[in-house]
């Protein structure tokens, strides 16, 4: 038998850093430094870039480099408005939770640019398979805020009739596949949907979303196998916001230098993008979408950002995250950075910023008042019990008809 010194051992990551200062964001490239590959660039050459970072906005607010997207001033202002809507909406829902009006909520604080920019870069008819932190996809697509709030309130006007937990939205019309509370299941669903689109001769692509912590799930790897094997027209997004529920990003990353490394392992072109740079997020999403539409297969994007708030209203991040973490994050705030860019270009000023903030706040407050008029589950207003039988079968079988009749008695 071998000595104790020869015994096998595992490398077990520290499950939480506690209040130690994290080593946030490795391999930060300067704005404009990373070259833009051609759509059909060999995966091996793209892989050489996977430790770089697509960045467009520099510290002065100028857009530099090969990734600068062709966006008008009005389109940039629209992006700023989209992100502000998400942030103000989140703040209003968080306040509603503190007031006891809603039961649960999850913010996208600090991550707004990623979903908002990608929604604007894709087309109507494309399908997103999101997690619970991509409300920016719906808001940027123009989905009614009142319907989102009705869903969160779980009231009789809830479009999903109380069948989903708050914030687990769904809208086929707006290209937003039903969110699952089970992590990572949406990844293989997105790849399957993309394969189906290609098999029927469609032109619509799919976009899969996952947090960095959930890449440890087997569903993630299964999806990459199918996406790579069949060259599915899908964008594979990994939102690396530095934290899962209470574990840092390197817990799931393991021995890999980046999450983009995962793509190279499956021969999928993979890039890392500054997720707090709206212009970079738009450009990278557009590039990946063009690859998919040109039948060049999947693209994996690791988005580098920071979850600035709690994981959810059920979480207390003060017990596992260091103080002032956001202040040391090197990529700044997405709304501030796009606003600074517009100011630098002479297209924005403090007065217009103040007007936009007031307009967005009034819009969200009005939507909340309208939805609240329908009541909430917490005050006893909820969809009728017999609605559980609706929209399940085209024709209800006899035993369910009998059960529905008993419920109605």
Secondary structure in CASP SS format (residue, H / E / C, confidence):
PFRMAT SS
TARGET T0000
AUTHOR 0000-0000-0000
METHOD secondary structure of the structure
MODEL  1
X C 1.00
X C 1.00
X C 1.00
X H 1.00
X H 1.00
X H 1.00
X C 1.00
X C 1.00
X C 1.00
X C 1.00
X C 1.00
X C 1.00
X C 1.00
X C 1.00
X C 1.00
X C 1.00
X C 1.00
X C 1.00
X C 1.00
X C 1.00
X C 1.00
X C 1.00
X C 1.00
X C 1.00
X C 1.00
X C 1.00
X C 1.00
X C 1.00
X C 1.00
X C 1.00
X C 1.00
X C 1.00
X C 1.00
X C 1.00
X C 1.00
X C 1.00
X C 1.00
X C 1.00
X C 1.00
X C 1.00
X C 1.00
X C 1.00
X H 1.00
X H 1.00
X H 1.00
X H 1.00
X H 1.00
X C 1.00
X C 1.00
X C 1.00
X C 1.00
X C 1.00
X C 1.00
X E 1.00
X C 1.00
X C 1.00
X E 1.00
X C 1.00
X C 1.00
X C 1.00
X C 1.00
X C 1.00
X E 1.00
X C 1.00
X C 1.00
X C 1.00
X C 1.00
X C 1.00
X C 1.00
X C 1.00
X C 1.00
X C 1.00
X H 1.00
X H 1.00
X H 1.00
X H 1.00
X H 1.00
X H 1.00
X H 1.00
X H 1.00
X H 1.00
X H 1.00
X H 1.00
X H 1.00
X H 1.00
X H 1.00
X H 1.00
X H 1.00
X H 1.00
X H 1.00
X H 1.00
X H 1.00
X H 1.00
X H 1.00
X H 1.00
X H 1.00
X H 1.00
X H 1.00
X C 1.00
X C 1.00
X C 1.00
X C 1.00
X C 1.00
X C 1.00
X C 1.00
X C 1.00
X C 1.00
X C 1.00
X C 1.00
X C 1.00
X C 1.00
X H 1.00
X H 1.00
X H 1.00
X H 1.00
X H 1.00
X H 1.00
X H 1.00
X H 1.00
X H 1.00
X H 1.00
X C 1.00
X C 1.00
X C 1.00
X C 1.00
X C 1.00
X E 1.00
X E 1.00
X E 1.00
X C 1.00
X C 1.00
X C 1.00
X C 1.00
X C 1.00
X H 1.00
X H 1.00
X H 1.00
X H 1.00
X H 1.00
X H 1.00
X H 1.00
X C 1.00
X C 1.00
X C 1.00
X H 1.00
X H 1.00
X H 1.00
X H 1.00
X H 1.00
X H 1.00
X H 1.00
X H 1.00
X H 1.00
X C 1.00
X C 1.00
X C 1.00
X C 1.00
X C 1.00
X C 1.00
X C 1.00
X C 1.00
X C 1.00
X C 1.00
X C 1.00
X C 1.00
X C 1.00
X C 1.00
X C 1.00
X C 1.00
X C 1.00
X E 1.00
X C 1.00
X C 1.00
X C 1.00
X C 1.00
X E 1.00
X C 1.00
X C 1.00
X C 1.00
X C 1.00
X C 1.00
X C 1.00
X C 1.00
X C 1.00
X H 1.00
X H 1.00
X H 1.00
X H 1.00
X H 1.00
X H 1.00
X H 1.00
X H 1.00
X H 1.00
X H 1.00
X H 1.00
X H 1.00
X H 1.00
X H 1.00
X H 1.00
X C 1.00
X C 1.00
X C 1.00
X C 1.00
X C 1.00
X C 1.00
X E 1.00
X E 1.00
X E 1.00
X E 1.00
X E 1.00
X E 1.00
X H 1.00
X H 1.00
X H 1.00
X H 1.00
X H 1.00
X C 1.00
X H 1.00
X H 1.00
X H 1.00
X H 1.00
X H 1.00
X H 1.00
X H 1.00
X H 1.00
X H 1.00
X H 1.00
X H 1.00
X H 1.00
X H 1.00
X C 1.00
X C 1.00
X C 1.00
X E 1.00
X E 1.00
X E 1.00
X E 1.00
X E 1.00
X E 1.00
X E 1.00
X C 1.00
X C 1.00
X E 1.00
X C 1.00
X C 1.00
X C 1.00
X C 1.00
X E 1.00
X H 1.00
X H 1.00
X H 1.00
X H 1.00
X H 1.00
X C 1.00
X C 1.00
X C 1.00
X C 1.00
X C 1.00
X C 1.00
X H 1.00
X H 1.00
X H 1.00
X H 1.00
X H 1.00
X H 1.00
X C 1.00
X C 1.00
X C 1.00
X E 1.00
X E 1.00
X E 1.00
X E 1.00
X E 1.00
X E 1.00
X C 1.00
X C 1.00
X C 1.00
X H 1.00
X H 1.00
X H 1.00
X H 1.00
X H 1.00
X H 1.00
X H 1.00
X H 1.00
X H 1.00
X H 1.00
X H 1.00
X H 1.00
X H 1.00
X H 1.00
X H 1.00
X H 1.00
X C 1.00
X C 1.00
X C 1.00
X C 1.00
X C 1.00
X E 1.00
X E 1.00
X E 1.00
X E 1.00
X E 1.00
X E 1.00
X C 1.00
X C 1.00
X C 1.00
X C 1.00
X C 1.00
X C 1.00
X C 1.00
X C 1.00
X C 1.00
X C 1.00
X C 1.00
X C 1.00
X H 1.00
X H 1.00
X H 1.00
X C 1.00
X C 1.00
X C 1.00
X C 1.00
X C 1.00
X H 1.00
X H 1.00
X H 1.00
X H 1.00
X C 1.00
X C 1.00
X C 1.00
X C 1.00
X C 1.00
X H 1.00
X H 1.00
X H 1.00
X H 1.00
X H 1.00
X H 1.00
X H 1.00
X H 1.00
X H 1.00
X H 1.00
X H 1.00
X C 1.00
X C 1.00
X C 1.00
X C 1.00
X C 1.00
X H 1.00
X H 1.00
X H 1.00
X H 1.00
X H 1.00
X H 1.00
X H 1.00
X H 1.00
X H 1.00
X H 1.00
X H 1.00
X H 1.00
X H 1.00
X H 1.00
X H 1.00
X H 1.00
X H 1.00
X H 1.00
X H 1.00
X H 1.00
X H 1.00
X H 1.00
X H 1.00
X C 1.00
X C 1.00
X C 1.00
X C 1.00
X H 1.00
X H 1.00
X H 1.00
X C 1.00
X C 1.00
X C 1.00
X C 1.00
X C 1.00
X H 1.00
X H 1.00
X H 1.00
X H 1.00
X H 1.00
X C 1.00
X C 1.00
X C 1.00
X C 1.00
X C 1.00
X C 1.00
X C 1.00
X C 1.00
X H 1.00
X H 1.00
X H 1.00
X H 1.00
X H 1.00
X H 1.00
X H 1.00
X H 1.00
X H 1.00
X H 1.00
X H 1.00
X C 1.00
END
